Amino acid sequence: TITFIKPDEFHNRLETESSFATKLVKQVTTQMQTLEQRFKNYQSLDAYTRTIHVLLQMVQLLGLESSQKVVLPIIFKRQLLAQLVGITPETASRLMARLAKSRLITQSGHHIVIPDVRQLRDLVKQTS
């Protein structure tokens, strides 16, 4: 959800509602931690492993925690995946094909299906 608040209202709310300020700080902290982890992954992991990390993050962010089959309900174009992983769209296509060939994912249109999330997690543990 995106909400637009006038700057004056925002500052007033910060001063008068401590719970609002606390929630805001928690949200910013979570986002900073996510960015820090993505930066570390970009520096230390290969593109294949980073791609798997992004897919697993999508599972977690969308609240689809499962060890079984998961269908990511968002349309995943290769350009978006490439931006999230830090690679070219062509490389994203090759890596998705590699994951599909290994039967770690399938694609239904622009949706990604992960038949066994646990298997994907185990692969990340082995390569990290």
C-alpha positions as CSV (number, residue, x, y, z in Angstrom):
1,T,0.0,0.0,0.0
2,I,1.3,3.4,-0.9
3,T,0.1,6.4,1.1
4,F,0.9,10.0,0.5
5,I,1.1,12.3,3.5
6,K,1.8,16.0,3.5
7,P,5.1,16.8,5.1
8,D,3.5,18.8,7.9
9,E,1.1,16.0,8.7
10,F,4.0,13.5,8.6
11,H,6.1,15.5,11.1
12,N,3.1,16.1,13.4
13,R,2.3,12.4,13.4
14,L,5.9,11.5,14.2
15,E,5.9,13.9,17.2
16,T,2.5,12.9,18.6
17,E,2.3,9.1,17.9
18,S,5.3,7.2,19.1
19,S,3.9,3.9,17.7
20,F,3.9,5.4,14.2
21,A,7.5,6.5,14.6
22,T,8.5,3.0,15.9
23,K,6.7,1.3,13.0
24,L,8.4,3.6,10.5
25,V,11.9,3.0,12.0
26,K,11.3,-0.8,11.9
27,Q,10.2,-0.6,8.3
28,V,13.2,1.5,7.3
29,T,15.6,-0.8,9.2
30,T,14.1,-3.9,7.5
31,Q,14.6,-2.3,4.1
32,M,18.2,-1.3,4.9
33,Q,18.9,-4.9,6.0
34,T,17.5,-6.2,2.8
35,L,19.6,-3.9,0.7
36,E,22.7,-4.7,2.7
37,Q,22.1,-8.5,2.1
38,R,21.5,-7.9,-1.6
39,F,24.7,-5.9,-1.8
40,K,26.7,-8.7,0.0
41,N,25.1,-11.3,-2.3
42,Y,26.0,-9.3,-5.4
43,Q,29.6,-9.1,-4.3
44,S,30.1,-12.7,-3.1
45,L,27.6,-14.9,-5.0
46,D,27.5,-15.9,-8.7
47,A,24.5,-14.9,-10.8
48,Y,22.9,-18.3,-10.6
49,T,22.9,-18.3,-6.8
50,R,21.7,-14.7,-6.7
51,T,18.8,-15.7,-8.9
52,I,17.8,-18.4,-6.6
53,H,18.0,-16.0,-3.6
54,V,15.7,-13.6,-5.4
55,L,13.1,-16.3,-6.1
56,L,13.2,-17.4,-2.5
57,Q,12.9,-13.8,-1.3
58,M,9.8,-13.5,-3.4
59,V,8.3,-16.6,-1.8
60,Q,9.0,-15.1,1.6
61,L,7.8,-11.6,0.8
62,L,4.6,-12.8,-0.7
63,G,3.9,-14.9,2.4
64,L,3.9,-18.1,0.5
65,E,6.2,-19.9,2.9
66,S,6.0,-23.6,2.1
67,S,8.2,-26.5,1.5
68,Q,6.0,-27.7,-1.3
69,K,4.9,-26.2,-4.7
70,V,4.6,-22.4,-4.9
71,V,3.3,-20.4,-7.8
72,L,4.5,-16.8,-7.7
73,P,1.4,-14.8,-8.3
74,I,3.1,-11.8,-9.9
75,I,4.1,-11.5,-13.5
76,F,7.9,-12.0,-13.6
77,K,9.3,-10.5,-16.8
78,R,13.0,-11.2,-17.4
79,Q,13.7,-7.5,-17.2
80,L,12.4,-7.3,-13.7
81,L,14.3,-10.4,-12.6
82,A,17.5,-9.1,-14.3
83,Q,17.2,-5.8,-12.3
84,L,16.6,-7.6,-9.0
85,V,19.6,-9.9,-9.6
86,G,21.9,-7.4,-11.2
87,I,22.3,-9.1,-14.5
88,T,21.3,-8.5,-18.1
89,P,17.9,-9.8,-19.4
90,E,19.7,-12.3,-21.6
91,T,21.5,-13.7,-18.7
92,A,18.3,-13.9,-16.7
93,S,16.7,-15.9,-19.5
94,R,19.7,-18.3,-19.6
95,L,19.6,-18.8,-15.8
96,M,15.8,-19.4,-15.8
97,A,16.3,-21.9,-18.6
98,R,19.0,-23.6,-16.5
99,L,16.8,-23.7,-13.5
100,A,13.9,-25.1,-15.6
101,K,16.2,-27.7,-17.1
102,S,17.2,-28.8,-13.6
103,R,13.5,-29.0,-12.8
104,L,13.9,-26.4,-10.0
105,I,11.3,-24.1,-11.6
106,T,8.7,-24.2,-14.3
107,Q,7.2,-21.3,-16.1
108,S,3.6,-20.8,-16.9
109,G,3.4,-17.7,-19.1
110,H,5.1,-15.0,-17.1
111,H,4.5,-16.8,-13.8
112,I,7.1,-18.8,-12.1
113,V,6.3,-22.1,-10.4
114,I,8.7,-23.6,-7.8
115,P,7.7,-27.3,-7.5
116,D,9.8,-27.8,-4.4
117,V,10.9,-24.8,-2.4
118,R,12.8,-27.0,0.0
119,Q,15.0,-28.3,-2.8
120,L,15.7,-24.7,-3.9
121,R,16.7,-23.7,-0.4
122,D,18.9,-26.7,0.0
123,L,20.7,-25.8,-3.3
124,V,21.4,-22.3,-1.9
125,K,22.8,-23.7,1.3
126,Q,25.2,-25.9,-0.8
127,T,26.4,-23.0,-3.0
128,S,26.6,-20.2,-0.3
